[in-house]
Amino acid sequence: HIKPVVEELAVELTDDEDDGEDDEEMATQVRGSYVYKQSQVAVKYLKRLMGAKVFNNPKDHVELLRFIRYVTMNDDDAIILDFFGGSGTTAESVLTLNAEDHSNRRFILVQLPEKCDPKDKVGKSAIAAGYKTISDIAKERVRRVIKKLNDEDAGQLALGNGSKPDRGFQVFKLAESNFRVWDASAIPPGDEAGLAQQLDLHVQHIVDGRTESDLLHEILLKSGIPVTTPIEKLTLAGKTVYSIADGGMLICLERALTHEVIAAMAGRNPLPERIVCLDEGFAGNDQLKVNAVETMKVKGVTSFRTV
């Protein structure tokens, strides 16, 4: 799709030169299929930013910024996806471009947990600086870029609405489920000992060492809700409850649920469509669980689930 690239026009047309064609059409160029620039420019820049040479052949964030500006010219809220995140150049380009034109583009970087090579000179330097993987380098680069942009903003006039730009980012790692899955194939027919072992494992069905954030985001993903959905942390009846998408869904991961917090969630306004609690939170109290189900029905909550 051809887009206008006004800042790159060599000649600015005047009204006298107008031959009847649409101004925007006259101001349209097609970006070249390749750009030549010394790779050492990006190498030296990243070395200054990171304090050491930690990555071979990074992309040039300035050239990438120009490309992103070009392809997202009519979409200030575009999402830029980079399946080869590397050192995080795409993230820096998007953050810098947002700072320049006060837009709200977002980025998603995907990077395999590739380890820095201790046999390589640059890999050895990265490891010495504390970066075990390429992903570690990218995360630290994004942090430093955000700090640099925030420092540049300091002392300048606030945006028109007085708000500060949101430059936060989240990191997700692909891992096995936080919840143990019943494995019937692991129990041969008639193996009572194997069955007993599986039952013991599922008394505590949450994998050891998993955080509340781990559980929360897996529930969101399995519910078909994007991880970018706004999450608000509430305190209801003395318990922590997560409000998803302005209260459309409530998630309580407390290990000791009470009738009061159940009633408080069911009575929220606006009425939540879905409420999810940990099954472990009922601590074997079947009466509390039955009362919770009835409370949800009475209040009109359409979906109540335990995990």
C-alpha positions as CSV (number, residue, x, y, z in Angstrom):
1,H,0.0,0.0,0.0
2,I,1.5,3.3,-1.1
3,K,1.5,6.0,1.6
4,P,2.5,9.7,1.6
5,V,6.0,10.3,2.9
6,V,5.9,14.1,3.3
7,E,9.1,14.5,5.3
8,E,11.1,12.9,2.5
9,L,9.8,15.0,-0.4
10,A,12.6,16.8,-2.2
11,V,10.3,19.4,-3.7
12,E,7.3,21.1,-2.1
13,L,4.6,21.9,-4.6
14,T,3.0,25.3,-4.6
15,D,-0.5,26.2,-5.8
16,D,1.0,27.6,-9.0
17,E,2.4,24.3,-9.8
18,D,-0.8,22.4,-9.2
19,D,-1.9,20.7,-12.4
20,G,-5.2,19.5,-11.0
21,E,-4.1,16.3,-9.3
22,D,-4.8,15.6,-5.7
23,D,-2.1,17.0,-3.4
24,E,-1.9,13.9,-1.4
25,E,-1.4,11.8,-4.5
26,M,1.3,14.1,-5.7
27,A,3.0,13.8,-2.3
28,T,3.2,10.0,-2.5
29,Q,6.4,8.1,-2.7
30,V,7.2,4.4,-2.4
31,R,9.9,3.6,0.1
32,G,12.9,1.9,-1.4
33,S,13.2,-1.9,-1.2
34,Y,16.5,-1.6,0.7
35,V,18.4,0.8,2.8
36,Y,22.2,1.0,3.0
37,K,23.8,2.0,6.2
38,Q,27.0,1.1,8.0
39,S,26.3,-1.7,10.5
40,Q,28.8,-0.3,12.9
41,V,26.5,2.6,13.6
42,A,24.0,0.3,15.3
43,V,26.8,-1.7,17.0
44,K,28.4,1.3,18.5
45,Y,25.0,2.8,19.6
46,L,24.0,-0.4,21.4
47,K,27.4,-0.7,23.1
48,R,27.0,2.9,24.5
49,L,23.5,2.1,25.7
50,M,24.3,-1.2,27.4
51,G,27.8,-0.2,28.7
52,A,29.5,-3.1,26.9
53,K,29.3,-4.9,23.6
54,V,26.8,-7.7,24.3
55,F,25.2,-8.5,21.0
56,N,26.5,-9.2,17.4
57,N,24.9,-7.3,14.5
58,P,21.9,-5.5,16.1
59,K,19.4,-3.9,13.8
60,D,19.5,-0.1,13.4
61,H,16.7,1.3,15.5
62,V,16.6,4.6,13.6
63,E,16.0,2.9,10.2
64,L,13.5,0.6,11.8
65,L,11.7,3.6,13.4
66,R,11.4,5.2,9.9
67,F,9.9,2.0,8.5
68,I,7.4,1.6,11.4
69,R,6.4,5.2,11.0
70,Y,5.8,4.6,7.3
71,V,3.6,1.5,7.6
72,T,1.7,2.8,10.6
73,M,1.1,6.3,9.4
74,N,-2.6,6.0,9.7
75,D,-2.7,3.9,12.9
76,D,-1.4,5.5,16.1
77,D,-2.5,2.4,18.1
78,A,-0.9,-0.2,15.9
79,I,0.7,-3.4,17.3
80,I,4.1,-4.2,15.9
81,L,5.0,-7.9,16.2
82,D,8.6,-9.1,15.9
83,F,9.1,-12.8,15.9
84,F,12.9,-12.4,16.1
85,G,13.2,-10.1,19.0
86,G,17.0,-10.3,19.3
87,S,18.4,-7.4,21.3
88,G,15.1,-5.5,21.4
89,T,15.6,-3.1,18.5
90,T,11.9,-3.1,17.5
91,A,10.9,-2.2,21.1
92,E,13.2,0.8,21.2
93,S,12.0,1.9,17.8
94,V,8.4,1.8,18.8
95,L,9.0,3.5,22.2
96,T,11.1,6.3,20.6
97,L,8.5,6.9,17.8
98,N,5.7,7.1,20.4
99,A,7.8,9.7,22.2
100,E,8.2,11.7,19.0
101,D,4.6,11.8,17.8
102,H,2.8,11.1,21.1
103,S,1.2,8.0,19.7
104,N,0.3,4.7,21.4
105,R,1.8,2.0,19.3
106,R,2.6,-1.3,21.1
107,F,5.1,-4.0,20.5
108,I,5.3,-7.7,21.0
109,L,8.7,-9.4,20.8
110,V,9.2,-13.1,20.6
111,Q,12.6,-14.6,21.3
112,L,13.7,-18.2,22.0
113,P,15.7,-18.6,25.3
114,E,18.9,-18.7,23.3
115,K,21.9,-18.7,25.6
116,C,24.8,-16.3,25.1
117,D,27.8,-18.3,23.7
118,P,30.7,-18.3,26.3
119,K,33.1,-19.3,23.4
120,D,32.2,-16.1,21.5
121,K,34.0,-12.9,22.4
122,V,30.7,-10.9,22.5
123,G,28.9,-13.7,24.2
124,K,31.5,-13.8,26.9
125,S,31.2,-10.1,27.4
126,A,27.4,-10.4,27.7
127,I,27.7,-13.2,30.3
128,A,30.2,-11.1,32.2
129,A,27.7,-8.2,32.2
130,G,25.1,-10.5,33.7
131,Y,23.1,-11.6,30.6
132,K,22.7,-15.3,30.4
133,T,20.4,-15.3,27.4
134,I,19.5,-13.1,24.4
135,S,16.2,-12.4,26.1
136,D,18.0,-11.0,29.1
137,I,19.8,-8.5,26.8
138,A,16.5,-7.5,25.2
139,K,14.7,-7.0,28.5
140,E,17.5,-4.8,29.9
141,R,17.7,-2.8,26.7
142,V,14.0,-2.0,26.9
143,R,14.4,-0.9,30.6
144,R,17.3,1.4,29.7
145,V,15.4,2.9,26.8
146,I,12.4,3.6,28.9
147,K,14.6,5.2,31.6
148,K,16.3,7.3,28.9
149,L,13.0,8.5,27.5
150,N,11.6,9.2,31.0
151,D,14.7,11.2,31.8
152,E,14.3,13.2,28.6
153,D,10.7,13.9,29.6
154,A,11.7,15.2,33.0
155,G,11.3,19.0,33.1
156,Q,9.3,19.2,29.9
157,L,5.7,20.2,29.7
158,A,3.2,17.4,30.3
159,L,1.0,16.1,27.5
160,G,-2.1,18.0,26.6
161,N,-4.3,16.0,29.0
162,G,-1.6,16.2,31.7
163,S,-1.0,12.5,31.7
164,K,2.3,10.7,31.5
165,P,3.0,8.2,28.7
166,D,2.7,4.5,29.7
167,R,6.0,2.9,28.9
168,G,5.6,-0.2,31.0
169,F,6.0,-3.7,29.5
170,Q,5.4,-7.3,30.5
171,V,7.5,-10.4,30.1
172,F,6.0,-13.8,29.6
173,K,7.8,-17.1,29.4
174,L,6.4,-20.2,27.8
175,A,6.1,-22.9,30.5
176,E,4.0,-26.0,31.4
177,S,0.6,-25.4,33.0
178,N,0.5,-24.2,36.6
179,F,-2.1,-26.8,37.3
180,R,-1.4,-30.5,37.4
181,V,-3.4,-32.4,34.8
182,W,-4.9,-35.8,35.6
183,D,-2.9,-38.3,33.6
184,A,-5.1,-41.5,33.2
185,S,-2.5,-43.0,30.9
186,A,0.0,-43.2,33.8
187,I,-2.2,-45.6,35.7
188,P,-2.3,-49.2,34.3
189,P,-5.5,-51.1,34.8
190,G,-5.7,-52.5,38.3
191,D,-2.7,-50.5,39.5
192,E,-4.1,-49.3,42.9
193,A,-0.8,-47.9,44.0
194,G,-0.6,-45.8,40.8
195,L,-4.1,-44.5,41.3
196,A,-3.4,-43.6,44.9
197,Q,-0.3,-41.7,43.8
198,Q,-2.2,-39.7,41.2
199,L,-4.9,-38.9,43.8
200,D,-2.2,-37.7,46.3
201,L,-0.7,-35.5,43.6
202,H,-4.1,-33.8,43.0
203,V,-4.8,-33.0,46.6
204,Q,-2.6,-30.0,45.9
205,H,-3.1,-29.6,42.2
206,I,-1.1,-26.3,41.8
207,V,2.5,-26.9,40.8
208,D,5.0,-25.9,43.5
209,G,6.8,-22.6,43.1
210,R,4.2,-20.9,40.9
211,T,3.3,-17.3,41.8
212,E,-0.1,-15.7,41.9
213,S,0.7,-13.8,38.8
214,D,1.5,-17.1,37.0
215,L,-2.0,-18.5,38.0
216,L,-3.7,-15.3,37.1
217,H,-2.4,-15.0,33.5
218,E,-2.9,-18.7,32.8
219,I,-6.6,-18.3,33.8
220,L,-6.9,-15.3,31.5
221,L,-5.4,-17.1,28.6
222,K,-7.5,-20.2,29.1
223,S,-10.6,-17.9,29.3
224,G,-9.8,-16.4,26.0
225,I,-8.8,-13.0,27.4
226,P,-5.8,-11.2,26.0
227,V,-3.0,-10.7,28.6
228,T,-3.1,-7.0,27.6
229,T,-6.6,-6.6,29.1
230,P,-6.6,-4.1,32.0
231,I,-6.4,-5.7,35.4
232,E,-7.2,-3.9,38.7
233,K,-6.3,-5.3,42.0
234,L,-9.1,-4.9,44.6
235,T,-9.5,-5.6,48.3
236,L,-13.0,-7.1,49.0
237,A,-13.9,-8.3,52.5
238,G,-10.2,-8.3,53.4
239,K,-9.2,-10.5,50.4
240,T,-7.4,-9.8,47.2
241,V,-9.6,-9.9,44.1
242,Y,-8.5,-9.1,40.5
243,S,-11.0,-7.2,38.4
244,I,-10.6,-7.9,34.7
245,A,-11.8,-5.6,31.9
246,D,-13.5,-3.1,34.2
247,G,-15.2,-5.7,36.3
248,G,-16.5,-8.0,33.6
249,M,-14.6,-10.9,35.2
250,L,-13.4,-11.3,38.8
251,I,-10.6,-13.7,39.9
252,C,-9.9,-14.5,43.5
253,L,-6.8,-16.6,44.2
254,E,-7.0,-16.6,47.9
255,R,-6.3,-19.9,49.7
256,A,-8.8,-19.2,52.4
257,L,-12.1,-18.0,51.0
258,T,-14.9,-16.7,53.2
259,H,-18.7,-16.2,52.7
260,E,-18.0,-12.4,53.0
261,V,-15.7,-12.3,50.0
262,I,-18.0,-14.5,47.9
263,A,-20.9,-12.2,48.6
264,A,-18.8,-9.1,47.9
265,M,-17.8,-10.4,44.5
266,A,-21.3,-11.5,43.6
267,G,-22.7,-8.1,44.7
268,R,-20.3,-6.0,42.6
269,N,-21.6,-3.3,40.3
270,P,-21.5,-3.7,37.4
271,L,-22.4,-7.3,37.7
272,P,-19.5,-9.5,36.7
273,E,-20.3,-12.1,34.0
274,R,-17.6,-14.5,35.3
275,I,-16.1,-15.2,38.7
276,V,-13.2,-17.6,39.2
277,C,-11.8,-18.9,42.5
278,L,-9.2,-21.5,43.5
279,D,-10.8,-24.7,44.4
280,E,-8.2,-25.0,47.1
281,G,-9.6,-21.8,48.6
282,F,-12.6,-23.7,49.9
283,A,-10.3,-26.0,52.0
284,G,-12.6,-28.9,51.7
285,N,-15.6,-26.9,53.1
286,D,-18.4,-28.3,50.9
287,Q,-21.0,-26.2,52.6
288,L,-19.1,-22.9,51.8
289,K,-18.8,-24.1,48.2
290,V,-22.5,-24.9,47.8
291,N,-23.4,-21.6,49.4
292,A,-21.1,-19.8,47.0
293,V,-22.8,-21.4,44.0
294,E,-26.3,-20.4,45.3
295,T,-25.1,-16.9,46.1
296,M,-23.9,-16.5,42.5
297,K,-27.2,-17.8,41.1
298,V,-29.3,-15.4,43.3
299,K,-27.1,-12.4,42.3
300,G,-27.3,-13.3,38.6
301,V,-23.7,-14.2,37.9
302,T,-23.9,-16.3,34.8
303,S,-20.6,-18.2,35.2
304,F,-18.9,-19.3,38.4
305,R,-15.9,-21.6,38.1
306,T,-13.2,-23.0,40.4
307,V,-9.8,-24.1,39.2
